[in-house]
Amino acid sequence: MNTTVDVTKIILSMAGGLGLFLFGMRVMSDSIEKVAGAKLRRILEFFTTNRLSGMIVGVVFTGIIQSSSACTAMVVSFVNAGLMNLYQAAGVIFGANIGTTITSQLVSFNLSAYAPVILLVGVLMVMFVKNDKVKEFADIIIGFGVLFLGLSTMSSSMSAMRDVPAVVNLLGSLKNPFMATLVGLLLTSIIQSSSVTVSIVLLLANQDLLALPITLYIILGCNIGACSTALLASLAGKKDAKKAALIHFWFNVIGTVLLYVILFVAEAPVIRLIQSISADNGRFVANAHTLIKIFQVIVLFPFAGWIVKLSCLCVPGEDKKVGYRESNQLKYIGDKVVFNPATAVFEVVKELDRMASLASENLNRAMNALVTLDEEDIEEVYEVEKNINFLNHAITGYLVKINQTTLPIEDLKTIGALFHVANDIERIGDHAENIADAARQRKEEGLSFSKEAQHELGEMLEMVNTLIRYSIEMFVKGDESHMQDVVDLEDKVDDMERSLQKCHVIRLTRGECSPEAGMIFSDIVSGLERVADHATNIAFAVANAEKEAEAADNQ
């Protein structure tokens, strides 16, 4: 009876420790991604022009955020946005496999004794420091402390396991390499983290509950099980998402097969080699995990192109490319895109860029129809406007959704601005529709514009087009080289609107223009001036939001 009670206590203690470990890792990973996610995203975007630099970035990125799944999801987002191809993505995914071993290395140094102190420091920072940035850093410390508190609890439980013959016999009976691999695969698939499973194996090995040779095979199983997160996430995604997940899968499967062959031929020398650089059993497991990943990357990196092609064979064909003109379809966000908080805002900006292109093009189409009175152009303006309205509602709904998730801090500062940008673009679309209405009225009532009036409208439209182009570049690329140009153009458009209204009144008094045509001319000039205002709002939306956020932080 006592043994039963003891085993129950051990199991409950193990479960509690595992819960703390998982929670601590989640808090730490999410907090790091929240604090540094936007910066890491820019690094990932900038330094992944080739496979080698991509691999190095993958190691560093995953080592920092402690999540190869988050890294892979971000890579898929970049592939979806067209900023990275699958061959470049392969390099980052390879690097992520090495970066994910950092967790087991940290665990092996046995920092559990300092967990209460680390946790206390984090809690005190949250309670008594008012600076939000310090509090955000404190969340990372708290996550780190909880993680090692969980490890300490699990380690104590496993120490007690040595006194339970049934547990010792059960773990000792795990001698079949294939069964050990299967155990590692299943545990990692359930826990959804190879780092956690390897950490558990490390603690068991430290208590001499697992033989060192069998830990190697469990680690190999963990590597394959780690692919389950990306594979499951990609099921509802686009074909490129599935291909990226399969690159991860095939890398680990092929690497595992190679290591099976090596261990079958030279298991003892491999174990002696790892033992020679390891102070204890825990360090053995951590080093084995890292060396296995490094070996796989060194061997398979030259064949990355073949692995990409194998993944493409498994998922043949391409998704239908959604052009910026496609009606009632999202291209960069939505259900068919693997969601990742670190790239969510980035993808919204891409979708808004597409929406802005539609609105700008529609404005010019409407102005052309005003002169030519082409019925097809008028009808197309109305159809495109429906698509712009769809995008506005879909993007706004998506912004509401992602605002409820853990976004990087820099992205949180701009989320409000994105709502305004979507609204400003939609208003530009509305003005294009108003011009189409005017074109139809002019056609139906047989109203005419003088050559002078047409020339004036053309000049104003050209100025507004330039302003829109500069504004979208500022918003999408953060390019501030045209900041003063935007300000100057907006002033010129305002001056031109006043000037053209005066000229219009003079033409009316001279009888050179009918009152009906004159009213249309006046409305269009006012509409173009308001379009320029909306474009200027777009240009400075993010910059103003960031300044407001900084001012709030400094108060």
ZITA-V123795 format. One record per pair of residues at least 24 apart in sequence whose C-alpha atoms are under 8 Angstrom apart, sorted by the first residue. I is the first residue (numbers start at 0). J is the second residue. If there is no record, write none. Layout:
[[I | J] [I | J]]
This chain:
[[2 | 163] [6 | 160] [6 | 163] [9 | 156] [9 | 157] [9 | 159] [9 | 160] [10 | 156] [12 | 152] [12 | 153] [12 | 156] [13 | 152] [13 | 153] [13 | 156] [13 | 157] [14 | 153] [15 | 149] [15 | 152] [15 | 153] [16 | 148] [16 | 149] [16 | 150] [16 | 151] [16 | 152] [16 | 153] [17 | 149] [17 | 150] [17 | 153] [18 | 149] [19 | 145] [19 | 146] [19 | 148] [19 | 149] [19 | 150] [20 | 145] [20 | 146] [20 | 147] [20 | 148] [20 | 149] [20 | 150] [20 | 195] [21 | 146] [21 | 195] [22 | 142] [22 | 145] [22 | 146] [23 | 141] [23 | 142] [23 | 143] [23 | 144] [23 | 145] [23 | 146] [23 | 147] [23 | 149] [24 | 65] [24 | 142] [24 | 143] [24 | 146] [25 | 142] [26 | 138] [26 | 139] [26 | 141] [26 | 142] [27 | 64] [27 | 138] [27 | 139] [27 | 140] [27 | 141] [27 | 142] [27 | 143] [28 | 64] [28 | 65] [28 | 66] [28 | 139] [29 | 64] [29 | 405] [30 | 135] [30 | 136] [30 | 138] [30 | 139] [31 | 63] [31 | 64] [31 | 139] [32 | 64] [32 | 341] [32 | 406] [32 | 407] [33 | 341] [33 | 405] [33 | 406] [33 | 407] [33 | 408] [34 | 135] [34 | 136] [34 | 407] [34 | 408] [34 | 409] [35 | 407] [35 | 408] [36 | 341] [36 | 407] [36 | 408] [37 | 341] [37 | 342] [37 | 407] [37 | 408] [37 | 409] [37 | 410] [40 | 73] [40 | 341] [40 | 342] [44 | 77] [44 | 82] [47 | 83] [47 | 87] [47 | 88] [47 | 91] [48 | 83] [48 | 87] [49 | 87] [49 | 90] [50 | 86] [50 | 87] [50 | 88] [50 | 89] [50 | 90] [50 | 91] [51 | 90] [52 | 90] [53 | 87] [53 | 88] [53 | 90] [53 | 91] [53 | 94] [54 | 89] [54 | 90] [54 | 91] [54 | 92] [54 | 93] [54 | 94] [54 | 95] [55 | 91] [55 | 94] [56 | 91] [56 | 94] [57 | 90] [57 | 91] [57 | 92] [57 | 93] [57 | 94] [57 | 95] [57 | 98] [58 | 91] [58 | 94] [58 | 95] [58 | 96] [58 | 97] [58 | 98] [58 | 99] [59 | 94] [59 | 95] [59 | 98] [60 | 95] [60 | 98] [61 | 94] [61 | 95] [61 | 98] [61 | 99] [62 | 95] [62 | 98] [62 | 99] [62 | 100] [62 | 101] [62 | 102] [65 | 98] [65 | 99] [65 | 101] [65 | 102] [66 | 99] [67 | 92] [67 | 95] [67 | 96] [67 | 98] [67 | 99] [68 | 228] [68 | 229] [69 | 339] [70 | 95] [71 | 95] [71 | 229] [71 | 243] [71 | 244] [72 | 229] [72 | 337] [72 | 338] [72 | 339] [73 | 339] [73 | 341] [73 | 342] [75 | 239] [75 | 240] [75 | 243] [75 | 337] [76 | 336] [76 | 337] [76 | 338] [76 | 339] [76 | 342] [76 | 346] [78 | 239] [78 | 240] [79 | 239] [79 | 240] [79 | 331] [79 | 336] [80 | 331] [80 | 346] [80 | 349] [85 | 239] [85 | 242] [85 | 243] [85 | 307] [86 | 303] [86 | 304] [86 | 307] [88 | 243] [89 | 243] [89 | 246] [89 | 247] [89 | 303] [89 | 307] [90 | 300] [90 | 303] [92 | 246] [92 | 247] [93 | 247] [93 | 250] [93 | 296] [93 | 300] [94 | 296] [96 | 292] [97 | 289] [97 | 292] [97 | 293] [99 | 194] [100 | 194] [100 | 285] [100 | 288] [100 | 289] [100 | 292] [101 | 289] [102 | 194] [102 | 198] [103 | 194] [103 | 195] [103 | 197] [103 | 198] [103 | 201] [103 | 285] [103 | 288] [104 | 282] [104 | 285] [104 | 286] [106 | 147] [106 | 150] [106 | 198] [107 | 201] [107 | 281] [107 | 282] [107 | 285] [108 | 282] [110 | 147] [111 | 147] [111 | 148] [111 | 150] [111 | 151] [112 | 151] [114 | 143] [114 | 144] [114 | 145] [114 | 147] [114 | 148] [115 | 144] [115 | 148] [116 | 144] [117 | 141] [117 | 143] [117 | 144] [118 | 142] [118 | 143] [118 | 144] [118 | 145] [130 | 552] [131 | 552] [153 | 202] [154 | 202] [154 | 203] [157 | 202] [157 | 203] [157 | 206] [158 | 206] [161 | 206] [161 | 208] [167 | 208] [170 | 208] [170 | 209] [171 | 208] [171 | 209] [171 | 210] [173 | 213] [174 | 213] [175 | 213] [176 | 213] [176 | 216] [177 | 216] [179 | 213] [179 | 214] [179 | 216] [179 | 217] [179 | 220] [180 | 216] [180 | 217] [180 | 218] [180 | 219] [180 | 220] [180 | 221] [181 | 217] [181 | 220] [182 | 217] [182 | 220] [183 | 216] [183 | 217] [183 | 218] [183 | 219] [183 | 220] [183 | 221] [183 | 224] [184 | 217] [184 | 219] [184 | 220] [184 | 221] [184 | 222] [184 | 223] [184 | 224] [184 | 225] [185 | 220] [185 | 221] [185 | 224] [186 | 221] [186 | 224] [187 | 221] [187 | 224] [187 | 225] [188 | 224] [188 | 225] [188 | 227] [188 | 228] [191 | 224] [191 | 225] [191 | 227] [191 | 228] [192 | 225] [193 | 221] [193 | 222] [193 | 224] [193 | 225] [196 | 221] [197 | 221] [197 | 284] [197 | 285] [197 | 288] [200 | 284] [201 | 280] [201 | 281] [201 | 282] [201 | 284] [201 | 285] [202 | 281] [204 | 280] [204 | 281] [204 | 284] [205 | 279] [205 | 280] [205 | 281] [207 | 280] [211 | 270] [211 | 280] [211 | 283] [211 | 284] [212 | 266] [212 | 270] [214 | 284] [215 | 284] [215 | 287] [215 | 288] [218 | 288] [219 | 255] [222 | 251] [222 | 255] [223 | 248] [223 | 251] [223 | 252] [223 | 255] [232 | 337] [233 | 337] [235 | 334] [235 | 335] [235 | 336] [235 | 337] [236 | 334] [236 | 335] [236 | 336] [236 | 337] [237 | 318] [237 | 335] [237 | 336] [238 | 314] [238 | 316] [238 | 317] [238 | 318] [239 | 317] [239 | 318] [240 | 336] [240 | 337] [241 | 314] [242 | 307] [242 | 310] [242 | 311] [242 | 313] [242 | 314] [243 | 310] [245 | 310] [246 | 306] [246 | 307] [246 | 310] [249 | 306] [249 | 310] [250 | 295] [250 | 299] [250 | 306] [251 | 295] [254 | 295] [254 | 299] [258 | 291] [323 | 353] [323 | 354] [323 | 356] [323 | 357] [324 | 357] [324 | 383] [326 | 383] [326 | 386] [327 | 386] [327 | 389] [327 | 390] [328 | 390] [329 | 390] [329 | 393] [332 | 397] [333 | 397] [340 | 401] [340 | 404] [340 | 405] [340 | 406] [340 | 407] [341 | 406] [341 | 407] [343 | 401] [344 | 410] [344 | 414] [347 | 394] [347 | 398] [348 | 417] [348 | 475] [349 | 475] [350 | 394] [351 | 394] [351 | 420] [351 | 421] [352 | 471] [352 | 475] [354 | 387] [354 | 390] [354 | 424] [355 | 424] [355 | 471] [357 | 383] [357 | 387] [358 | 384] [358 | 387] [358 | 424] [358 | 425] [358 | 427] [358 | 428] [358 | 431] [359 | 427] [359 | 428] [359 | 464] [359 | 467] [361 | 428] [361 | 431] [362 | 427] [362 | 428] [362 | 430] [362 | 431] [362 | 432] [362 | 434] [363 | 431] [363 | 460] [365 | 431] [365 | 432] [365 | 434] [365 | 435] [365 | 438] [366 | 431] [366 | 434] [366 | 435] [368 | 435] [368 | 438] [369 | 434] [369 | 435] [369 | 437] [369 | 438] [369 | 439] [369 | 441] [370 | 438] [370 | 453] [372 | 438] [372 | 439] [372 | 441] [372 | 442] [374 | 439] [377 | 435] [377 | 436] [377 | 438] [377 | 439] [380 | 431] [380 | 432] [380 | 435] [381 | 432] [381 | 435] [384 | 428] [384 | 429] [384 | 432] [387 | 425] [387 | 428] [388 | 425] [391 | 421] [391 | 422] [391 | 425] [394 | 421] [395 | 421] [412 | 544] [412 | 545] [412 | 548] [413 | 541] [413 | 544] [413 | 545] [415 | 544] [416 | 540] [416 | 541] [416 | 544] [417 | 540] [417 | 541] [419 | 537] [419 | 540] [420 | 536] [420 | 537] [420 | 540] [423 | 533] [423 | 534] [423 | 536] [423 | 537] [424 | 533] [424 | 534] [424 | 537] [426 | 530] [426 | 533] [427 | 530] [427 | 533] [430 | 526] [430 | 527] [430 | 530] [434 | 523] [437 | 519] [441 | 516] [446 | 513] [446 | 515] [446 | 516] [447 | 516] [448 | 512] [448 | 516] [449 | 511] [449 | 512] [452 | 520] [455 | 499] [456 | 524] [459 | 492] [459 | 495] [459 | 527] [460 | 527] [462 | 488] [462 | 492] [463 | 488] [463 | 492] [463 | 527] [463 | 528] [463 | 530] [463 | 531] [466 | 531] [466 | 534] [466 | 535] [467 | 531] [467 | 534] [467 | 535] [469 | 538] [470 | 534] [470 | 535] [470 | 537] [470 | 538] [470 | 539] [471 | 534] [471 | 537] [471 | 538] [472 | 538] [473 | 538] [473 | 539] [474 | 537] [474 | 538] [474 | 539] [474 | 540] [474 | 541] [482 | 538] [485 | 535] [485 | 538] [486 | 535] [489 | 531] [489 | 532] [489 | 535] [492 | 528] [492 | 531] [493 | 528] [496 | 524] [496 | 525] [496 | 528] [499 | 524] [500 | 524]]
